[in-house]
Amino acid sequence: MKKLIVLLSIFYCTMACSQNLNVKRDSLYQILKKAKAPGEQVEAWAGIREYYSYRGQADSSWFAAEQMLKVATESHQDSLLARAYLQIGGYFTNTSDFQQSLEYKFKALAYAEKANNTKDIWIATKEVGVDFKQLKNYGEALRYLLKAESLVKSFSSIDGDQFNRTYTHLAEVYLKTGQPDSALHYIQLTEQKTSKKDDYGHARMLYIFATVYDEKGDADLAESYYKKCISFSNTENIMLPYVNASTDFAQYLLKKGDYSQAKQYALAGLTRSYESKYKLGVINAAGLLRILYNKLGLKDSSYYYADMKDAYSDSVFNEQQRNQIQNISFAQQIKEKEDQAKQSEEADQRKQNIQFALIAFGIISFLIIFLLLSRSFITNSKVIEFLGVIALLIVFEFLNLLLHPFLERVTNHSPVLMLLALVCIAALLVPLHHKIEKWATATLVEKNKKIRLAAAKKTIEQLEKTNNEK
């Protein structure tokens, strides 16, 4: 009966947690539905990507990042492109492809600096530091994270979550480099700035507190924070802190010789890792369970978890190979979209330049025609020559803009062939220009003669009339 009550309690808790998560997911999509401006849409997709990322749903996370890039590219806003590339980098971080991740995060940093957006620069700088931390390059990690700390302090309006994301990573780097006092300093700063509204940030803070106190040998506080992290992460369904805290607490209990309780927490971490398809978590928990069951004298169970660890290790290795191929494909898709956007932008710019060239040619042509047809305006032939040269240059530029895409296709982007084609166009235009210029000049001279002759006749007539009157 007691077992039944426990199972029913677990079932109802799971159902309630699932319903709570569905509400959160649905609220994010409602925000996206209401978003009209590109900035609002990018922020909505970023929230959706992070939601799926924290819960280990890689495909949904990638889809959201892809949609962010689409919106940002169409907006032509550097700050939005910075955020989109940052989310794409985050996806590659989750797949442990740090080379691709750093490439896109550095690209995000460049766009953020171009937009002169301090917040985006901070986020990109911090994320680069996180990747170096994952690569165990703690010197570079510390350099970027300390720079991120100085940036976050310069914000006019400061959000506690911004401090959380910077300080927790600094605490972990100091812990990894054997400086637990510095790690404790930064995690205490995190506690001052973090609210429970930031579920993931709060769960990570609790976990790092536990690991810091564990490293410092404060058993009571370490155990307290491990339990707090596990409870909070379980309630809010935050996968990674839950798995890490459960497995590390099991390791902590193993050192104390409490094999029975250690087994329970290791199994909890294993179960959650399995449900979330977090294979690294399965490997760590299975390896720990192998040791625990061996300590408990249950050899068969120990062998079972040893086999599980080996099987998942092989699976992770094979998956990494597949991910590398898939990530190359994803990166190529992004490059193709960037090229398409660039070509579209160039085409729009070319159309605009063609319109400007036509307007300029129309104005010059109108002036020349006016000067040629005017019956009272005497003009120097040098003016016609000057306007003719300008018209020639405009026509040449117009043809260059108009024919450039065609010439690129025909010549296969060969600079030599492109140059020859443009020389041929100029060779046709120059003689034609000379003929038109010669005709216009002759017409203008003849027109000027007629105007002067008419003026002279009129003057003579007036003189004769004056003499007759006298």
Phi and psi in degrees as a GROMACS rama.xvg file:
@    title "Ramachandran Plot"
@    xaxis  label "Phi"
@    yaxis  label "Psi"
@TYPE xy
-62.0658  -41.7699  LYS-2
-61.6698  -40.643  LYS-3
-62.7598  -42.9995  LEU-4
-62.3515  -42.451  ILE-5
-62.8016  -45.0216  VAL-6
-62.8567  -42.2833  LEU-7
-64.774  -37.5535  LEU-8
-63.3587  -44.7896  SER-9
-61.9352  -41.3581  ILE-10
-62.1385  -47.7445  PHE-11
-68.1169  -35.7958  TYR-12
-63.6359  -41.7748  CYS-13
-63.3982  -43.1352  THR-14
-63.6048  -43.2381  MET-15
-63.971  -42.0726  ALA-16
-62.4277  -43.2045  CYS-17
-62.5138  -42.791  SER-18
-64.4442  -39.223  GLN-19
-61.8951  -41.8212  ASN-20
-65.7483  -40.1628  LEU-21
-62.4017  -37.662  ASN-22
-62.7055  -44.4474  VAL-23
-62.2523  -45.3414  LYS-24
-62.3267  -45.763  ARG-25
-63.9273  -36.9725  ASP-26
-65.4353  -35.9176  SER-27
-64.4482  -42.0214  LEU-28
-70.0731  -29.2422  TYR-29
-66.416  -39.9064  GLN-30
-61.7783  -42.8266  ILE-31
-62.4284  -40.9088  LEU-32
-62.6927  -36.5533  LYS-33
-82.0195  -16.5378  LYS-34
-69.4201  127.88  ALA-35
-110.802  -50.2113  LYS-36
-71.7779  150.137  ALA-37
-55.1474  -39.3315  PRO-38
-62.6775  -39.9267  GLY-39
-66.9719  -39.1578  GLU-40
-66.9014  -41.333  GLN-41
-63.0978  -43.9127  VAL-42
-62.5406  -39.5603  GLU-43
-65.559  -45.2438  ALA-44
-65.7113  -33.7295  TRP-45
-63.4979  -42.5651  ALA-46
-63.0243  -39.1687  GLY-47
-67.1057  -42.9459  ILE-48
-62.5906  -42.7224  ARG-49
-66.437  -37.8328  GLU-50
-56.9203  -50.0877  TYR-51
-70.2012  -34.2197  TYR-52
-64.5535  -45.3478  SER-53
-65.3179  -20.3603  TYR-54
-106.292  13.5691  ARG-55
71.4523  23.9727  GLY-56
-101.537  86.8582  GLN-57
-65.4436  -44.0376  ALA-58
-62.2699  -45.3408  ASP-59
-65.7082  -36.3882  SER-60
-63.2575  -43.2893  SER-61
-64.6035  -42.5342  TRP-62
-58.9416  -44.0339  PHE-63
-64.3768  -41.158  ALA-64
-63.6664  -38.6605  ALA-65
-64.2572  -41.447  GLU-66
-66.1972  -36.6608  GLN-67
-59.2382  -46.4217  MET-68
-63.7673  -38.232  LEU-69
-61.4807  -48.998  LYS-70
-63.7009  -44.6978  VAL-71
-65.02  -40.2659  ALA-72
-65.1257  -42.9272  THR-73
-67.6709  -26.5662  GLU-74
-78.6659  -24.0146  SER-75
59.3634  28.8204  HIS-76
-103.094  124.347  GLN-77
-61.0879  -38.998  ASP-78
-65.495  -37.8831  SER-79
-71.9353  -36.4822  LEU-80
-64.5941  -37.0212  LEU-81
-60.0535  -44.8487  ALA-82
-68.3058  -38.4403  ARG-83
-65.0407  -46.6783  ALA-84
-65.4193  -31.9035  TYR-85
-65.0939  -41.1927  LEU-86
-68.021  -37.001  GLN-87
-64.7889  -42.17  ILE-88
-59.7672  -38.7199  GLY-89
-62.7868  -36.7103  GLY-90
-62.3412  -45.6912  TYR-91
-67.3438  -30.3143  PHE-92
-61.3586  -43.0779  THR-93
-64.7436  -25.2625  ASN-94
-94.9274  8.58193  THR-95
63.5882  23.1633  SER-96
-97.6729  82.1566  ASP-97
-75.591  -22.7825  PHE-98
-64.4905  -49.6344  GLN-99
-65.3389  -39.7489  GLN-100
-59.7494  -49.2875  SER-101
-63.6806  -36.2374  LEU-102
-58.7936  -46.9146  GLU-103
-76.887  -30.3762  TYR-104
-72.8409  -35.4351  LYS-105
-67.4073  -35.3521  PHE-106
-64.3954  -41.6744  LYS-107
-61.4464  -41.1617  ALA-108
-62.7549  -39.9299  LEU-109
-63.7456  -44.0346  ALA-110
-65.9959  -38.5174  TYR-111
-63.9261  -42.2288  ALA-112
-67.4438  -36.1528  GLU-113
-64.1116  -39.2603  LYS-114
-78.5277  -11.193  ALA-115
56.2273  42.3639  ASN-116
-103.527  109.001  ASN-117
-61.6349  -39.5925  THR-118
-65.4428  -44.5334  LYS-119
-65.4337  -36.8812  ASP-120
-63.0179  -42.9699  ILE-121
-60.1768  -48.5437  TRP-122
-60.7825  -47.254  ILE-123
-63.7958  -41.5325  ALA-124
-62.4341  -45.4819  THR-125
-61.1746  -43.9512  LYS-126
-67.2698  -34.2721  GLU-127
-62.7972  -43.2318  VAL-128
-60.7919  -37.4507  GLY-129
-64.1495  -42.0688  VAL-130
-62.2805  -42.1936  ASP-131
-65.1892  -33.0193  PHE-132
-64.0834  -43.3908  LYS-133
-64.0848  -32.8928  GLN-134
-81.227  -0.20735  LEU-135
65.2154  22.439  LYS-136
-92.9819  78.3461  ASN-137
-71.0007  -24.798  TYR-138
-64.3146  -49.9638  GLY-139
-67.6227  -37.7945  GLU-140
-59.513  -45.9243  ALA-141
-65.027  -38.248  LEU-142
-61.5467  -47.7001  ARG-143
-72.6534  -37.4253  TYR-144
-70.6121  -36.1477  LEU-145
-67.865  -34.5654  LEU-146
-65.92  -39.5547  LYS-147
-63.4051  -37.94  ALA-148
-62.66  -42.863  GLU-149
-66.4549  -32.8843  SER-150
-70.3999  -42.8453  LEU-151
-66.5028  -27.5712  VAL-152
-73.5417  -17.2253  LYS-153
-89.5362  -2.39457  SER-154
-65.8647  141.042  PHE-155
-71.1833  -40.6727  SER-156
-117.378  120.243  SER-157
-106.826  127.726  ILE-158
-100.094  134.305  ASP-159
-59.2157  -31.4323  GLY-160
-62.5433  -31.5318  ASP-161
-65.7417  -41.1941  GLN-162
-66.0941  -41.0372  PHE-163
-55.2894  -49.6192  ASN-164
-65.7732  -27.6948  ARG-165
-84.0833  -48.4849  THR-166
-69.5927  -36.3657  TYR-167
-63.4987  -40.3781  THR-168
-69.0032  -38.8785  HIS-169
-61.789  -40.9424  LEU-170
-61.1874  -42.2629  ALA-171
-66.6922  -39.6297  GLU-172
-64.1581  -45.0101  VAL-173
-64.3585  -35.2114  TYR-174
-66.2749  -41.8081  LEU-175
-68.0459  -26.7119  LYS-176
-95.0031  15.5  THR-177
74.2785  31.8168  GLY-178
-123.661  70.6519  GLN-179
-64.3342  -29.3647  PRO-180
-65.9399  -43.376  ASP-181
-65.3151  -38.2087  SER-182
-62.2526  -42.5379  ALA-183
-63.9153  -38.6264  LEU-184
-58.7  -46.9791  HIS-185
-74.0918  -33.3819  TYR-186
-74.364  -27.1379  ILE-187
-70.8473  -36.739  GLN-188
-63.5439  -37.3082  LEU-189
-61.2874  -43.2873  THR-190
-60.9303  -34.1074  GLU-191
-69.0962  -24.6653  GLN-192
-106.756  -12.5003  LYS-193
-97.1293  134.891  THR-194
-109.826  161.363  SER-195
-72.0282  -9.05379  LYS-196
-66.3606  -28.6743  LYS-197
-89.2612  86.367  ASP-198
-56.0674  -52.4562  ASP-199
-65.5153  -43.4475  TYR-200
-62.8085  -40.4715  GLY-201
-67.2383  -40.8912  HIS-202
-63.7648  -42.6201  ALA-203
-64.8103  -38.9591  ARG-204
-60.1331  -44.8629  MET-205
-62.3738  -41.2646  LEU-206
-64.5121  -44.198  TYR-207
-68.2528  -36.5606  ILE-208
-55.877  -45.0193  PHE-209
-61.9218  -45.4175  ALA-210
-68.313  -35.6995  THR-211
-66.3531  -47.5192  VAL-212
-66.5485  -32.8443  TYR-213
-62.4628  -44.1907  ASP-214
-66.1757  -35.9744  GLU-215
-79.8741  -7.20128  LYS-216
83.7647  16.4368  GLY-217
-91.4838  89.9998  ASP-218
-63.3142  -43.0287  ALA-219
-64.2647  -47.1125  ASP-220
-68.424  -38.3281  LEU-221
-60.3217  -48.1704  ALA-222
-63.1499  -39.9706  GLU-223
-62.4108  -45.316  SER-224
-73.7036  -32.5872  TYR-225
-58.9384  -46.4222  TYR-226
-67.3015  -39.9009  LYS-227
-61.6664  -44.3875  LYS-228
-63.6637  -44.8029  CYS-229
-62.9686  -44.0194  ILE-230
-65.5871  -48.328  SER-231
-65.2607  -44.5345  PHE-232
-64.3406  -36.5418  SER-233
-66.6853  -42.708  ASN-234
-63.7736  -42.2124  THR-235
-93.4738  1.71196  GLU-236
56.2465  47.904  ASN-237
-96.9495  106.595  ILE-238
-65.5542  -56.3989  MET-239
-63.2092  -50.5522  LEU-240
-59.7475  -35.6136  PRO-241
-63.1437  -48.6008  TYR-242
-65.0704  -46.2515  VAL-243
-63.2247  -43.7816  ASN-244
-66.7027  -41.6137  ALA-245
-63.0261  -46.159  SER-246
-68.5484  -44.09  THR-247
-67.5182  -35.991  ASP-248
-67.7993  -36.583  PHE-249
-62.5057  -40.6841  ALA-250
-63.4611  -40.2093  GLN-251
-62.2096  -44.0391  TYR-252
-69.3646  -32.2499  LEU-253
-61.5072  -42.7037  LEU-254
-62.861  -33.0849  LYS-255
-79.8487  -10.9292  LYS-256
87.478  10.2908  GLY-257
-91.2283  76.9885  ASP-258
-68.706  -36.6194  TYR-259
-65.0275  -48.8717  SER-260
-70.0373  -35.1541  GLN-261
-60.997  -39.0417  ALA-262
-61.2643  -42.1156  LYS-263
-61.084  -44.8262  GLN-264
-71.1608  -36.6922  TYR-265
-64.6035  -40.1024  ALA-266
-65.2855  -38.0936  LEU-267
-62.7277  -44.6562  ALA-268
-63.2317  -39.9842  GLY-269
-64.1647  -45.4673  LEU-270
-60.8836  -46.3206  THR-271
-67.8016  -37.4869  ARG-272
-64.1591  -41.642  SER-273
-64.5147  -43.4411  TYR-274
-64.5874  -36.1596  GLU-275
-89.8764  0.186551  SER-276
59.9228  33.1517  LYS-277
-92.2896  91.0562  TYR-278
-68.6641  -33.8509  LYS-279
-63.5492  -37.2151  LEU-280
-64.6657  -39.2471  GLY-281
-63.1582  -43.4483  VAL-282
-61.8196  -47.6292  ILE-283
-63.8954  -44.7082  ASN-284
-67.8393  -41.2911  ALA-285
-64.6919  -40.0262  ALA-286
-62.0756  -39.2256  GLY-287
-69.3324  -40.568  LEU-288
-65.5626  -33.5068  LEU-289
-58.833  -44.8582  ARG-290
-67.1052  -43.7136  ILE-291
-63.9082  -45.8035  LEU-292
-67.7656  -30.8927  TYR-293
-66.2096  -40.3839  ASN-294
-64.4778  -35.5577  LYS-295
-81.2998  -1.49645  LEU-296
79.3074  16.8203  GLY-297
-101.84  83.6054  LEU-298
-64.2015  -40.4951  LYS-299
-61.6305  -44.9171  ASP-300
-64.9805  -37.0961  SER-301
-62.4169  -44.0826  SER-302
-64.6248  -37.2634  TYR-303
-60.7052  -46.6315  TYR-304
-75.2457  -25.8684  TYR-305
-65.1024  -43.2782  ALA-306
-64.9168  -39.4714  ASP-307
-61.7577  -43.8141  MET-308
-61.4435  -44.7709  LYS-309
-63.9164  -41.4267  ASP-310
-63.8931  -43.9401  ALA-311
-71.9184  -31.9559  TYR-312
-63.4044  -44.2242  SER-313
-63.1112  -40.0095  ASP-314
-63.6782  -41.9481  SER-315
-64.0714  -41.2109  VAL-316
-61.4811  -46.7146  PHE-317
-65.2678  -37.2809  ASN-318
-66.9129  -36.9639  GLU-319
-62.1661  -38.4063  GLN-320
-64.2264  -44.1906  GLN-321
-65.6948  -40.289  ARG-322
-62.5033  -37.958  ASN-323
-60.8836  -42.4115  GLN-324
-67.3639  -44.919  ILE-325
-64.1817  -40.29  GLN-326
-65.9648  -35.3987  ASN-327
-61.6838  -41.5191  ILE-328
-64.53  -44.0705  SER-329
-62.0844  -44.4296  PHE-330
-61.9058  -38.966  ALA-331
-66.0451  -39.1644  GLN-332
-60.6442  -43.4608  GLN-333
-63.2313  -43.4385  ILE-334
-61.3486  -42.1035  LYS-335
-63.0432  -40.7407  GLU-336
-66.0197  -39.6356  LYS-337
-62.6088  -42.6817  GLU-338
-63.7891  -41.96  ASP-339
-62.1679  -43.3299  GLN-340
-63.9567  -39.9657  ALA-341
-66.0162  -42.7391  LYS-342
-63.8263  -40.3029  GLN-343
-63.4132  -41.6506  SER-344
-65.4685  -42.1432  GLU-345
-63.942  -39.2176  GLU-346
-63.8634  -42.2753  ALA-347
-63.0776  -41.8284  ASP-348
-65.1575  -38.7522  GLN-349
-64.4772  -41.9791  ARG-350
-61.1078  -41.7201  LYS-351
-64.8169  -41.5634  GLN-352
-65.6942  -37.5808  ASN-353
-62.5362  -41.7366  ILE-354
-63.1039  -42.3772  GLN-355
-62.5268  -43.1358  PHE-356
-62.1352  -42.3291  ALA-357
-64.1429  -40.8892  LEU-358
-62.4585  -46.9996  ILE-359
-62.6004  -43.1627  ALA-360
-63.5624  -39.42  PHE-361
-62.422  -41.9393  GLY-362
-65.0456  -46.9025  ILE-363
-62.5946  -43.7574  ILE-364
-62.023  -42.1701  SER-365
-60.6567  -43.088  PHE-366
-62.7513  -43.4193  LEU-367
-64.3918  -46.4817  ILE-368
-61.7248  -41.5986  ILE-369
-60.2008  -44.4033  PHE-370
-66.5454  -35.1827  LEU-371
-73.1033  -37.3331  LEU-372
-92.862  -15.0279  LEU-373
-60.9908  131.473  SER-374
-92.7463  -6.44922  ARG-375
-129.376  -4.34766  SER-376
-104.203  116.322  PHE-377
-90.4037  128.428  ILE-378
-128.13  143.28  THR-379
-73.3831  141.289  ASN-380
-64.4977  -23.5394  SER-381
-64.1519  -32.0864  LYS-382
-64.3158  -42.304  VAL-383
-62.8769  -41.7531  ILE-384
-61.9642  -43.3327  GLU-385
-63.8167  -47.8897  PHE-386
-64.1419  -34.0312  LEU-387
-63.8725  -40.3373  GLY-388
-64.698  -43.2809  VAL-389
-61.6984  -43.6566  ILE-390
-61.0817  -40.6741  ALA-391
-60.316  -45.9946  LEU-392
-63.2615  -40.6744  LEU-393
-64.9696  -42.9748  ILE-394
-62.7789  -42.0705  VAL-395
-62.8512  -44.3789  PHE-396
-64.9564  -38.9948  GLU-397
-61.2704  -46.7942  PHE-398
-64.8205  -36.7804  LEU-399
-62.1673  -46.1286  ASN-400
-63.7751  -40.2176  LEU-401
-71.4878  -40.9357  LEU-402
-94.4507  -7.92699  LEU-403
-55.9309  -50.4298  HIS-404
-60.0772  -39.0937  PRO-405
-65.1796  -43.6457  PHE-406
-65.155  -36.5385  LEU-407
-61.4012  -42.2349  GLU-408
-67.2171  -44.3078  ARG-409
-67.5465  -41.9235  VAL-410
-90.1599  -2.30508  THR-411
56.8925  42.3748  ASN-412
62.0577  24.9511  HIS-413
-79.9097  119.935  SER-414
-60.5285  -38.9406  PRO-415
-64.713  -47.7205  VAL-416
-66.4027  -37.1179  LEU-417
-61.6535  -43.5984  MET-418
-62.9143  -44.0978  LEU-419
-60.9273  -41.2033  LEU-420
-63.1252  -43.0174  ALA-421
-67.3713  -35.8414  LEU-422
-63.6818  -41.5167  VAL-423
-62.0647  -41.0835  CYS-424
-62.7715  -43.7724  ILE-425
-64.3009  -37.8106  ALA-426
-63.5001  -29.7843  ALA-427
-80.7075  -36.6097  LEU-428
-74.2954  -38.5019  LEU-429
-63.1985  -50.4814  VAL-430
-60.533  -40.7837  PRO-431
-61.6936  -40.84  LEU-432
-61.8256  -41.8069  HIS-433
-62.1649  -42.6992  HIS-434
-63.8834  -46.671  LYS-435
-63.7139  -41.3295  ILE-436
-63.7892  -41.4597  GLU-437
-63.8417  -43.0892  LYS-438
-64.385  -43.9092  TRP-439
-64.4898  -41.1444  ALA-440
-64.1619  -45.6849  THR-441
-61.9383  -42.659  ALA-442
-62.3053  -41.2681  THR-443
-65.9895  -43.8607  LEU-444
-60.9941  -45.1352  VAL-445
-62.89  -41.1474  GLU-446
-63.647  -43.8094  LYS-447
-62.0234  -39.2597  ASN-448
-61.1073  -43.6211  LYS-449
-65.4538  -39.7706  LYS-450
-64.4859  -45.2789  ILE-451
-65.1071  -42.218  ARG-452
-62.4502  -42.8068  LEU-453
-63.8233  -39.6911  ALA-454
-65.5274  -40.2484  ALA-455
-65.0757  -44.4513  ALA-456
-59.0409  -43.3441  LYS-457
-63.3833  -39.2424  LYS-458
-64.8485  -44.9822  THR-459
-60.885  -43.7965  ILE-460
-60.1311  -42.2077  GLU-461
-64.4072  -38.813  GLN-462
-65.0479  -45.1903  LEU-463
-61.828  -40.8768  GLU-464
-63.849  -39.2966  LYS-465
-65.9946  -42.9887  THR-466
-63.588  -41.497  ASN-467
-63.0033  -39.7432  ASN-468
-64.9037  -37.9849  GLU-469
